[in-house]
Amino acid sequence: MINKQIGTNAGIIWNLLNDYQKWNISQLHEASGLSEQEIYTAIGWLSRENKIEIEKTPNGDEYFYLVIEYYF
């Protein structure tokens, strides 16, 4: 996978997360049509840019959501 495609996929995931809800991998896969590998790569890209948060539940599920930044 080349960087341009990873960046494009990160944009797809960011746009889905832009509804300020928590999404899991299954939901992202269904909504985006991306493979699990493409989703995790995009999440890594967004995480590196400090754009998303990852929440792990006690049963091991992971949920992803955007970091909300406030500027005053």
N, C-alpha and C positions, 0 to 999 in steps of 0.2 A: 504494500500500500504506500502510495507516495504522499508527501506532505500536503499537497494541494487537495487530494481527496480526503485526507484526515480533517483538514480545515473545513472543507465543505460539509462533511458529516457532523463536525462539531457545531456548525451553524444550524443544521437540521435539528440536532438535539437541543441546542440553546433555544430555538424557536418553540419547540414543544414545552420546554421547561418555563418559558416566558409567561405561562398562565399562573405562576406562583403556587402551583400544587406540587405535591410530592409524587414522583413517578418511580416505579420499579423497572427492572430490565424487561420484563414481559410486556408491560404497558408501552415502553419506549419502542420495543421491537415491533409490536403490533401497529403502533401509530406511525412509525418512521419507515418501516420496510427494510431497515438496515439489519445486517447480521449481528449476532451477539458480539463477535470480535470487533466489528465496526463501531458498535455502540460503546464498548469499553475503551476503545482507542480514542473515540471522541470525548468520552468522559475524562480520560487522562489529559487530553488537550485542555479541556475547560477547567479541570482541577489545577493544572499547572498555571493557568492564568487567574486562579482564585475567583472563578466565576460561579462555582457550584459548591454545595455542601453535600456530604454523604452522611446519611443517618442509618445506623445499623440497629435493628430491633433485637430484643432479647431472643427471639426465635431464629435469628440469623439473616432475616430479610434485609436487603439494602434498598434505601430510597434516596433519590437524587432530587435536588431542588436548587434554584438560583440563589446566589448570595444577593441580599438586598442591601444596596449601598445608599446611604443618605448623604446628601451634600447640602450644607447650610451656608 
